[in-house]
Amino acid sequence: MDRVAHRVPNTPPGATAYLLRDWCTSSEEEYLLGRVYHGSASSKKKWTEVSGRRLQNLGGVVHKKGLIPTPVPEWLAAQIKKVRASAGELLPAPINHVLVNEYQPGDGILPHQDGDAYYPAVAIVSLGCDAVMRFAPRREDARDGESEKDRETAERSFGVFLPRRSLLVFDGALYERYLHGIDAVREDVIDATVANRGDVRDAGGAPTRSRRDAVRVSLTFRNVRVVREALRL
């Protein structure tokens, strides 16, 4: 990955994210969505209903004591290789788990942190619809010795516009010290809080809006640190 070319601008110090627009083509997007909904590893019984969305765990189920693995479908194994190649050294640990989230128009996910079960890096593919991901610092992570001005800078919340077919990668402080989520709205406002707003503003520079009128599917690629092979499903 060319870190300079793909770095999301205007993020707080240390909160670095990288965005690859058009990570896949429209035909590849159609193929991936077809595999999610109609692949042999993606039957109805694979979906789990949760608040505001439904999801699939591919590669296994994550428990407090680690990953109880299941075989990764062939189509997904090819995408794991592509994600690893795109992320490079930002995601050096092997990808052994992919979370599929389906969001109906207007659905979102509350701010959360993926946690210590995973290697501190994540790659997210967005399919079907654009969205803005919001990042907010964990308040308890204000460091001793920081001045009030430093804390205000370090604790600035921000958004990243995720166009469909894009790949978002983040690690380090942004993974460990920030929560991330998606607002439950039918329309994202691309204003001054969106770090990469320059990519989507209109010709006059005024804030614009991004409608979420279609179903959005995200594929979240991670490494679960502990694998419980003896408990393989």
C-alpha positions in Angstrom: 0.0 0.0 0.0 1.1 3.5 -0.8 0.6 5.0 2.7 0.9 8.6 1.4 -1.6 8.2 -1.4 -4.2 6.4 0.7 -3.9 8.1 4.1 -7.1 9.7 5.2 -6.4 13.4 5.7 -7.3 15.7 8.7 -7.4 13.0 11.4 -6.0 13.7 14.9 -2.4 13.0 15.7 -1.7 9.3 15.8 -5.2 8.4 14.7 -4.2 7.2 11.2 -6.5 5.5 8.8 -6.1 4.4 5.2 -8.8 4.3 2.5 -8.5 2.5 -0.9 -11.3 3.8 -3.1 -12.5 1.4 -5.8 -10.8 -1.5 -4.1 -13.0 -3.8 -6.1 -14.9 -3.3 -9.4 -18.6 -3.2 -9.7 -18.6 -6.7 -11.1 -16.5 -7.9 -8.2 -18.9 -6.2 -5.8 -21.8 -8.0 -7.4 -19.9 -11.3 -7.1 -19.1 -10.8 -3.5 -22.7 -9.9 -2.6 -23.8 -13.0 -4.5 -21.4 -15.1 -2.4 -22.6 -13.5 0.9 -26.3 -14.2 0.1 -26.2 -17.4 -2.0 -22.8 -19.1 -1.3 -22.8 -22.5 0.2 -21.3 -21.0 3.4 -24.0 -18.3 3.6 -27.3 -20.0 3.9 -30.1 -18.5 6.0 -29.0 -20.4 9.1 -25.6 -18.6 9.0 -27.3 -15.2 9.7 -27.6 -14.0 13.3 -30.1 -11.2 14.0 -28.8 -8.5 16.3 -29.9 -5.0 17.2 -30.0 -2.8 14.0 -28.5 -5.4 11.7 -27.8 -9.1 11.0 -24.4 -10.8 10.7 -22.4 -13.8 9.7 -19.3 -15.2 11.3 -17.0 -16.7 8.7 -14.0 -18.6 9.8 -15.5 -19.5 13.2 -17.1 -18.1 16.3 -15.1 -15.8 18.6 -15.5 -16.4 22.4 -13.6 -14.9 25.3 -11.1 -17.7 25.2 -10.4 -17.4 21.5 -11.7 -18.5 18.1 -13.5 -21.8 17.6 -12.6 -22.2 13.9 -14.6 -23.4 11.0 -13.4 -23.8 7.4 -13.2 -20.6 5.3 -15.2 -20.9 2.0 -13.0 -20.8 -1.1 -14.4 -17.5 -2.4 -13.5 -15.8 0.9 -10.0 -17.3 1.0 -9.3 -15.5 -2.3 -10.5 -12.2 -0.8 -8.4 -12.7 2.3 -5.3 -12.9 0.1 -6.3 -9.8 -1.7 -6.9 -7.9 1.5 -3.6 -9.0 2.9 -1.9 -7.8 -0.3 -3.6 -4.5 -0.1 -3.0 -3.8 3.6 0.6 -5.0 3.6 2.5 -4.4 6.8 -0.5 -2.7 8.4 -2.1 -6.1 8.8 0.8 -8.5 9.2 -1.0 -11.1 11.3 -2.9 -13.9 9.3 -6.5 -13.1 8.7 -8.5 -16.0 10.3 -12.0 -14.4 10.8 -14.3 -12.3 8.7 -17.4 -10.7 10.1 -20.2 -9.9 7.6 -22.6 -7.2 8.7 -25.8 -6.3 6.8 -27.3 -2.9 7.3 -30.8 -2.0 6.0 -31.3 1.6 4.9 -31.0 3.8 8.0 -29.5 1.1 10.2 -26.2 1.6 12.1 -24.0 0.2 14.8 -23.3 1.8 18.2 -19.8 3.0 18.9 -17.7 0.1 20.0 -14.2 -1.3 20.2 -13.2 -4.7 18.7 -11.1 -5.5 21.8 -8.1 -7.4 22.8 -9.1 -10.7 21.3 -7.9 -9.5 18.0 -4.5 -8.3 16.6 -4.8 -4.5 16.8 -5.6 -3.9 13.1 -8.7 -4.2 11.0 -9.6 -4.0 7.3 -13.2 -3.3 6.3 -14.7 -3.7 2.8 -17.9 -1.7 2.1 -20.4 -3.1 -0.5 -23.7 -1.9 -1.8 -23.9 1.5 -0.3 -21.8 4.4 1.0 -21.7 5.3 4.7 -19.8 7.5 7.2 -17.9 5.7 10.0 -17.6 7.8 13.1 -14.6 7.6 15.5 -14.7 8.8 19.1 -11.9 8.6 21.6 -12.3 6.5 24.7 -12.4 9.1 27.5 -10.5 6.8 30.0 -7.5 6.8 27.6 -6.5 10.4 28.4 -2.8 10.0 29.3 -1.1 11.2 32.4 1.0 14.3 31.7 -1.0 15.5 28.7 -1.9 19.2 28.8 -5.6 20.2 28.4 -4.8 21.4 24.9 -3.1 18.1 24.0 -6.1 16.2 25.4 -8.6 18.3 23.4 -6.6 17.6 20.2 -6.2 13.9 20.9 -9.8 13.5 21.9 -11.3 15.0 18.7 -14.1 12.9 17.2 -14.3 12.6 13.4 -15.8 10.7 10.6 -14.5 8.9 7.5 -16.6 8.7 4.4 -16.6 5.1 3.1 -17.7 4.8 -0.5 -19.1 1.5 -1.7 -16.4 -0.8 -3.1 -13.7 0.7 -0.8 -11.3 -0.8 1.7 -10.6 0.9 5.0 -7.6 -0.1 7.1 -6.7 1.2 10.6 -4.5 0.0 13.4 -2.4 1.3 16.3 -3.9 4.2 18.3 -7.0 4.5 16.2 -7.8 0.8 16.9 -6.8 0.9 20.6 -7.9 4.3 21.8 -11.0 5.1 19.7 -14.5 3.7 19.4 -16.0 3.3 16.0 -19.6 3.1 14.8 -22.1 4.1 12.2 -25.0 6.5 12.9 -28.5 5.0 12.4 -29.6 7.6 9.8 -31.0 7.5 6.2 -28.7 10.4 5.2 -25.1 11.2 6.2 -24.1 14.8 6.3 -20.6 15.3 4.8 -19.5 18.3 6.9 -16.4 19.6 8.6 -16.4 16.6 11.0 -15.7 14.2 8.1 -12.0 13.9 7.7 -12.0 13.1 3.9 -14.9 15.4 3.1 -12.8 16.9 0.3 -13.5 13.7 -1.7 -17.2 14.2 -1.7 -18.0 17.9 -1.4 -19.8 19.7 -4.2 -18.1 22.2 -6.5 -19.0 25.1 -4.2 -17.3 23.5 -1.1 -20.6 23.4 0.9 -21.4 20.4 3.0 -23.3 17.7 1.0 -25.3 14.7 1.9 -25.0 11.0 1.2 -28.2 9.0 1.0 -28.3 5.5 2.4 -31.1 4.1 0.3 -29.7 0.7 -0.4 -28.6 -2.2 1.8 -25.0 -1.9 2.9 -22.8 -5.1 3.5 -19.5 -4.8 5.2 -16.8 -7.5 5.4 -14.5 -7.0 8.4 -11.2 -8.8 8.2 -9.3 -9.5 11.4 -6.9 -11.9 13.2 -8.1 -13.6 16.3 -5.0 -14.0 18.5 -6.0 -17.3 20.1 -7.4 -20.2 18.1 -8.9 -23.2 20.0 -8.2 -25.9 17.5 -9.4 -28.6 20.0 -12.9 -27.0 19.8 -13.1 -26.9 16.0 -16.7 -26.8 14.8 
